[in-house]
């Protein structure tokens, strides 16, 4: 059974930055086996969505848009990177994991997983779905 992700209720959102340097530094601190996955996911998110702002908060990378708030959270664990869509429950064909609030997520364990078409589709949908404000 997948681990339940605690919602953002009661948490203060991170302070946004237009500077991507925090994400770069965060990705360099991840386990070596996950760094290529993190970099590929980051590139996919930035190539798919324009006008992003960024933050690193509680060892997690966040991507947001001015009108929608924080839309994607990336969390690196020992053997996988979870891409959390903070409004993912509202997607057409939402990501398979997650049971709390509106968040849904996918576990990415290889660079090939990061290049799956459905992941890009979820990233595109995140760009048009309200997230965490």
BELWOJO-V565146 format. One record per helix or strand. SS is the DSSP state (H for helix, E for strand). FROM is the first residue (numbers start at 1). LEN is the number of residues. If there is no record, write none. Layout:
ss=<SS	SS>
from=<FROM	FROM>
len=<LEN	LEN>
//
This chain:
ss=<E	H	H	E	E	E	E	H	E	E	H	H	E>
from=<17	21	32	53	60	69	81	88	97	104	111	117	132>
len=<1	8	17	5	6	8	5	3	1	5	4	10	1>
//
